[in-house]
Amino acid sequence: MTKLRRFALFVVFGHWFIAVWHLYLAANVLAAPNNKVSWLAITFISAGHLAVAIVLWELGDKLAGSVGVIFFLAALGADLYEHFLHPSANNIFMVAPGNWTARFDASVFALLALEVLGCVLAILLLGGGTRNHRQPQLANHGAGAAAKI
């Protein structure tokens, strides 16, 4: 397993941890009856992250990159819509000030950062990872080799 794939796995598990923590923070920020953590949501979030982790661990770079791009773009789109565009209590501009608001906002931005990083890593996997950009080494290269002929 390459370093890139290991780092992508680290990002997936970090994203899972912050996503579950974010659900608990949202429960503390939202008013009743939306102030409960849904075990169904935790189950779906965990299953999605586990599936992406398995794909990253077991399958080739191209397929892992494809699944990673789809997963992180979907998460990024949902995150941007729910926390920035949609006029609801989950919008960071509309959250009522309180003890949990700063932590909730921090979790939103941490999720965004990990989603962007996950997209970048998945795109790098799609492209075949990092490449060596050095020029090929020829046996007799240089000006002196051509002059001897």
Buried (B, 14 or more C-beta within 10 A) or exposed (E): EEEBBEEBBEBBBBBBEBBBBBBBBBBBBBEEEEEEBEEEEBEEBEEBBEEBBEBBBEBEBEBBBBBBBEBBBEBBEEBBEBBEEEEEBBBBEEBEEEEBBEBBBEBBEBBBBBBEBBBBBBEBBBEEBEEEEEEEEEEEEEEEEEEEE
